[in-house]
């Protein structure tokens, strides 16, 4: 009898520690603990809403091809993710409230766009920051992204790499995801999720139905400082910038 009680006591202790038969308890790393706390804070404290927009994937591919034309070095070529980050930073410059955060009875509006980029690593989700992203060219943005990604995969990111983010982009397109709604990373006021290209049918300027590829992006925003119209205007600017033939740095 006493042996049975001892075994039961051990089982209770294991359950209290978060384990159990056939289970392992896997401690979170420091970055994962911070992310978990922020996501809980986001879900509990921030009134969030989402707005989606379809970007022209064919125009985006054409713009990327123009930027990469003549670049023989593979390492210098701009990826789709880097191009979207660059275009998003420029759109945020035109819509600074999208780059802001709530602060009790005020809105804090940073001078620069410090773009956090969600990355999938063997250690879990991280979101290091490209600083002053609005000042970079597309090629510089690509180089900064590759450098951060390499350090993230090698577990060589420092705490400073996560500090002072003002906006986040999260791209799940490489997994074939066609739509998702991300959670805001506090204290930021908005985040944008990027999905995979998909084929759709739409009407051309002549009124004909044509097939084309689109990428759906979804912005989740803090309703305390942003409304649907402001987010829609930002997405209009981003959508229009995809097809620009010239202008701005590349």
Buried (B, 14 or more C-beta within 10 A) or exposed (E): EEEEEEEEEEEEEBEEEEEEEEEEEEEEEEBBEBBEEBBEBBEEEBEBBBBBBBBBBBBBBBBBEBBBEEEEEEEEBBBBBBBBBBBBBBBBBEBBBBBBBBEEEEBEBBEBBBBBBBBBBEBEBBBBBBBBBBEBBBBBBBBBBBEBBEBBBEEEBEEEBBEEBBBBBBBBBEEEBEEBEBBBBBBBBBBBBBBBBBEEEEEEEEEEEEEBBBBBBBBBBBEBBBEEEBBEBBBEBBBEBBEEEEEEEB
